[in-house]
């Protein structure tokens, strides 16, 4: 199985210089797995919003320019001067991209755990996945059930564990229902399926009528459109009906987090027995886990005093709950991989194909229903 492995491979890299982003395919040595590692031939790796954040940084996608060849494209784009400060920590560093993916183990270290994975299709998490091969510790591999394609297991980690983590956070912090924004996304649809199966009341916030229709067709009970004139009233009604006091916001910037907190306070106030100038004593929480809007988060102080806005990320959450609890969540993902946690992609592209201006114009918008899957095995072997 290892006789035909190339000595070098392609890896997608993102580099930010002063005022400019450069995306390219670097030719690097094919890694050699250590004793407790395996070498995975990558066959599927999704383009999640978290991946696009590293891929593009703060570059202006409207300024994308292409050069190089079809097989070895180079993409450049302008990084506005006012946004360069946010990129200081990665300036002049050529960074590999891709949080998760799946493929076949083609070489294994000497340890029994590594050897046991040889020839199996596995899902992996750990960065640098936009490459033809990835060496990784055997313990970090999730062996996929027999008959599961790499494309079906490529999104085993980020979206499934994030959506499960939201429900787990809700329970651990004493809430009984939750709110989710950008709810028609792949992750949002997954969260809706979890909540329906587990009997958790969920308020879905979307931005377009067709997104609301999509979720309702999948059984969603409470769907509100932030673009509607009566959004505040309908959101308050949904919060009163569900009792939701925790929200997970993928938007980040703007007034949406504030609108959610305000509606929560109004919903709670409907059952208040007497007036309190400090507002309700019920704690209201909004966690920002994405940045679809990169602007400032604006909070109006009409939400009482029992509230908080904070950040939520998957890796710190998993570290907090510990290995055993994390394994329980991972096992559920495996058990429901083709149902609750199924991911759908609109297009499969090669590494080179991901660096075409046409592809970037589509997936760079991070629009609902435009999720791309990279298949590095489609690129020519070096």
C-alpha positions in Angstrom: 0.0 0.0 0.0 2.9 2.4 0.6 5.0 1.6 -2.5 3.3 4.3 -4.7 3.4 7.1 -2.2 5.0 10.3 -3.6 7.9 11.9 -1.9 6.2 15.3 -2.0 2.6 16.5 -1.8 0.5 19.6 -2.3 -0.7 21.6 0.7 -2.9 24.7 0.5 -1.3 27.7 2.3 -2.6 31.1 3.3 -0.1 34.0 3.7 -0.7 37.6 4.8 1.8 40.2 4.0 1.3 43.9 4.7 -1.8 44.8 2.8 -2.1 41.6 0.8 -3.3 38.0 1.1 -1.8 35.2 -0.9 -3.3 31.7 -1.3 -1.2 29.0 -3.1 -0.5 25.3 -3.3 2.9 24.6 -1.7 4.9 21.5 -2.6 6.1 20.0 0.7 7.6 16.6 1.7 5.0 13.9 2.3 5.1 13.3 6.1 6.4 10.1 7.6 4.2 8.8 10.4 5.8 8.3 13.8 5.4 5.2 15.9 1.9 6.2 17.2 0.9 8.0 14.0 -0.8 7.1 10.7 -0.6 8.7 7.3 -4.0 9.5 5.8 -4.5 10.0 2.1 -7.0 12.9 2.2 -10.2 12.4 0.1 -12.6 14.8 1.6 -12.3 18.0 3.7 -15.1 20.6 4.2 -14.9 24.3 3.9 -16.4 25.5 7.1 -16.8 29.1 8.2 -14.0 28.6 10.7 -11.7 27.4 7.8 -12.6 30.4 5.7 -11.7 32.7 8.6 -8.1 31.4 8.5 -8.1 31.1 4.7 -9.0 34.7 4.0 -8.2 36.5 7.2 -9.5 40.1 6.9 -8.9 40.2 3.1 -11.5 41.9 0.9 -12.9 39.0 -1.2 -14.1 41.5 -3.8 -10.5 42.2 -4.7 -9.5 38.6 -5.5 -7.0 38.2 -8.4 -5.7 35.0 -10.0 -2.3 34.2 -11.4 -0.2 31.1 -11.8 -1.5 28.0 -13.8 -4.6 25.9 -13.7 -2.8 23.2 -11.7 -0.8 25.6 -9.5 -3.0 28.7 -9.1 -2.1 31.7 -6.9 -4.7 33.9 -5.5 -4.1 37.4 -4.1 -6.4 39.9 -2.5 -6.2 43.2 -0.7 -6.2 43.4 3.1 -7.6 46.9 4.0 -5.0 48.9 6.0 -7.5 49.4 8.9 -7.9 45.7 9.3 -4.1 44.8 9.2 -3.8 45.2 13.0 -6.0 42.2 13.5 -3.6 40.1 11.4 -0.5 41.1 13.3 -0.1 37.7 14.9 0.1 35.8 11.6 1.9 38.4 9.5 4.4 36.8 6.9 3.6 33.3 8.1 2.6 30.8 5.5 -0.2 28.9 7.3 -1.8 25.5 6.3 -5.6 25.5 6.4 -8.4 23.0 7.1 -9.7 21.9 10.4 -11.1 18.4 9.6 -11.5 15.8 7.0 -11.5 12.1 6.1 -9.5 9.6 4.0 -7.8 6.3 3.9 -4.9 5.3 6.2 -2.1 4.3 3.7 0.8 4.0 6.1 1.0 3.4 9.9 3.6 3.6 12.6 4.7 0.5 14.6 2.3 0.8 17.5 -0.6 -1.6 17.7 -3.1 1.3 17.7 -1.6 2.7 14.5 -1.3 -0.6 12.7 -5.0 -1.4 13.5 -6.1 1.5 11.4 -4.1 0.6 8.2 -6.4 0.5 5.2 -9.3 2.0 7.1 -11.3 5.1 6.3 -11.0 7.5 9.1 -12.2 11.0 10.1 -9.6 13.3 11.6 -9.4 16.7 13.3 -6.3 18.8 13.9 -5.6 21.4 11.2 -3.6 21.4 7.9 -6.3 19.2 6.2 -6.3 20.9 2.9 -3.4 18.7 1.7 -3.0 15.4 -0.2 -1.7 13.6 2.9 -1.9 14.2 6.7 0.1 12.5 9.4 -1.7 12.4 12.7 -1.7 10.4 15.9 -3.8 7.3 15.8 -5.7 8.3 18.9 -7.0 11.4 17.1 -8.6 9.2 14.3 -12.2 8.2 14.3 -12.6 4.9 12.4 -15.7 5.2 10.2 -18.3 2.4 10.1 -17.8 -0.1 7.3 -19.4 1.2 4.1 -19.0 4.8 5.0 -17.5 7.0 2.3 -14.9 9.7 3.2 -17.3 12.4 2.0 -19.9 11.1 4.5 -17.4 11.3 7.4 -15.5 14.5 6.4 -17.6 16.7 8.7 -17.6 14.4 11.7 -16.2 16.9 14.1 -16.8 20.6 13.8 -20.5 20.9 13.0 -21.7 17.8 14.8 -19.7 18.4 18.0 -20.5 22.1 17.9 -24.3 21.5 17.7 -24.1 18.8 20.4 -22.0 21.2 22.5 -24.6 23.9 22.3 -27.2 21.5 23.7 -24.8 20.2 26.3 -23.9 23.8 27.4 -27.6 24.6 27.6 -28.2 21.7 30.0 -25.0 22.2 32.1 -25.8 25.9 32.6 -29.4 25.3 33.8 -31.3 26.4 30.7 -34.2 24.4 29.1 -34.4 25.8 25.6 -32.1 27.7 23.2 -31.9 30.1 20.3 -29.7 29.8 17.2 -28.9 32.4 14.5 -28.0 31.7 10.9 -30.2 28.7 11.6 -30.5 27.4 8.0 -26.8 26.6 7.8 -25.6 23.0 7.7 -24.9 23.3 11.4 -28.3 24.9 12.0 -30.1 22.1 10.3 -28.1 19.6 12.3 -29.0 21.4 15.5 -32.7 21.4 14.5 -32.5 17.6 14.0 -30.9 17.1 17.4 -33.4 19.3 19.2 -36.3 17.6 17.5 -35.0 14.2 18.5 -34.1 15.2 22.1 -37.3 17.2 22.7 -35.4 20.5 23.2 -37.4 23.6 22.3 -35.4 25.6 19.7 -35.9 29.1 18.3 -34.4 29.3 14.8 -33.5 32.8 13.5 -32.9 33.2 9.7 -32.6 36.1 7.3 -34.6 35.0 4.3 -38.1 33.5 3.7 -36.7 30.5 1.8 -34.5 29.7 4.7 -37.5 29.7 7.0 -39.3 27.4 4.6 -36.4 25.0 4.5 -36.3 24.6 8.3 -40.1 24.3 8.6 -40.0 21.6 5.9 -37.6 19.8 8.2 -39.9 20.0 11.2 -38.7 23.2 12.9 -41.5 24.6 15.1 -40.2 28.1 15.9 -38.6 30.0 13.0 -38.4 33.8 12.8 -37.0 35.9 10.1 -34.8 38.8 11.2 -35.7 40.7 8.0 -39.4 40.9 8.8 -40.9 44.1 10.1 -42.5 42.3 13.1 -39.3 40.4 13.9 -39.1 41.6 17.5 -42.6 40.7 18.3 -42.4 37.3 16.7 -39.1 36.6 18.4 -40.6 37.5 21.8 -43.6 35.3 21.1 -41.3 32.3 20.3 -39.2 33.0 23.4 -42.3 33.2 25.6 -43.5 29.9 24.2 -40.2 28.0 24.6 -38.7 29.7 27.7 -35.4 30.0 25.9 -32.8 32.0 27.9 -29.6 31.0 26.1 -28.6 31.8 22.5 -25.8 30.8 20.2 -25.0 33.6 17.6 -23.1 32.9 14.4 -23.4 36.5 13.3 -21.3 38.3 16.0 -21.4 41.9 14.8 -24.4 44.3 14.8 -27.5 44.4 16.9 -28.8 40.8 16.7 -27.4 39.7 20.1 -29.0 42.8 21.7 -32.3 42.1 20.0 -32.3 38.5 21.4 -31.5 39.7 24.9 -34.2 42.4 24.7 -36.8 39.8 23.5 -35.8 37.4 26.2 -36.3 40.1 28.9 -39.7 41.0 27.3 -40.8 37.4 27.2 -39.8 36.9 30.9 -41.6 40.2 31.8 -44.9 38.8 30.5 -45.2 36.7 33.6 -43.7 39.2 36.1 -45.8 39.8 39.2 -44.5 43.2 40.0 -42.3 45.9 38.5 -38.5 45.8 39.2 -36.4 48.7 37.9 -33.4 46.4 37.6 -35.3 44.0 35.4 -35.8 40.3 35.8 -33.5 38.2 37.9 -33.5 35.4 35.3 -30.1 35.1 33.7 -30.0 35.6 29.9 -26.9 34.4 28.0 -25.8 34.9 24.4 -22.7 33.1 23.2 -21.0 34.4 20.0 -19.4 31.5 18.2 -19.0 32.9 14.7 -18.3 36.1 12.9 -20.4 36.4 9.8 -20.6 40.1 10.6 -17.1 41.4 11.5 -18.4 44.7 12.8 -18.8 45.6 16.5 -21.3 43.9 18.7 -23.8 46.5 19.8 -25.8 46.0 23.0 -28.6 48.3 24.1 -28.9 48.4 27.9 -32.6 47.7 28.1 -32.2 44.1 29.1 -32.1 44.3 32.9 -29.0 43.4 34.8 -29.0 39.6 34.7 -27.4 39.0 31.3 -24.1 38.2 29.7 -22.5 38.0 26.2 -19.4 35.9 25.7 -17.5 33.7 23.3 -18.0 30.0 22.7 -15.5 27.7 20.9 -15.6 24.0 20.4 -12.1 23.1 21.5 -12.2 24.9 24.9 -15.6 23.3 25.5 -14.4 19.8 24.9 -11.4 20.4 27.2 -13.8 21.7 29.9 -16.1 18.7 29.8 -13.3 16.1 29.7 -12.4 13.1 27.7 -15.2 10.8 28.8 -18.0 13.3 28.1 -16.3 14.2 24.8 -16.2 10.5 23.8 -19.9 10.1 24.5 -20.6 13.0 22.1 -18.3 11.5 19.4 -20.0 8.1 19.7 -23.4 9.7 19.1 -22.0 11.3 16.0 -20.9 7.9 14.7 -24.2 6.3 15.6 -26.2 8.9 13.7 -23.7 9.8 11.0 -26.0 9.3 8.1 -29.1 10.7 9.8 -28.9 13.4 12.4 -25.3 14.4 11.5 -25.5 14.1 7.7 -23.8 17.0 5.9 -24.7 18.1 2.3 -22.4 19.8 -0.1 -23.2 21.7 -3.3 -19.9 21.1 -5.0 -16.7 19.0 -4.7 -13.5 20.6 -5.9 -9.8 19.8 -6.0 -7.2 21.8 -4.1 -6.5 23.7 -7.3 -10.3 24.1 -7.9 -10.8 25.7 -4.5 -8.4 28.4 -5.6 -10.4 29.5 -8.7 -11.9 32.9 -8.7 -15.3 31.4 -9.7 -15.3 29.0 -6.7 -14.2 31.7 -4.3 -16.9 34.0 -5.5 -19.4 31.4 -4.4 -18.1 29.9 -1.2 -16.5 33.1 -0.1 -20.0 34.6 0.5 -20.7 31.8 3.1 -24.2 31.7 1.8 -26.7 29.0 3.0 -26.7 26.0 0.7 -23.3 26.8 -0.9 -21.0 24.4 1.2 -18.0 23.2 -0.7 -16.0 19.9 -0.2 -12.4 19.7 -1.2 -11.1 16.3 -2.5 -7.3 16.6 -2.5 -7.1 13.2 -4.3 -8.4 14.9 -7.4 -5.1 16.9 -7.8 -2.3 15.4 -9.9 0.1 13.3 -7.9 3.5 14.9 -7.7 
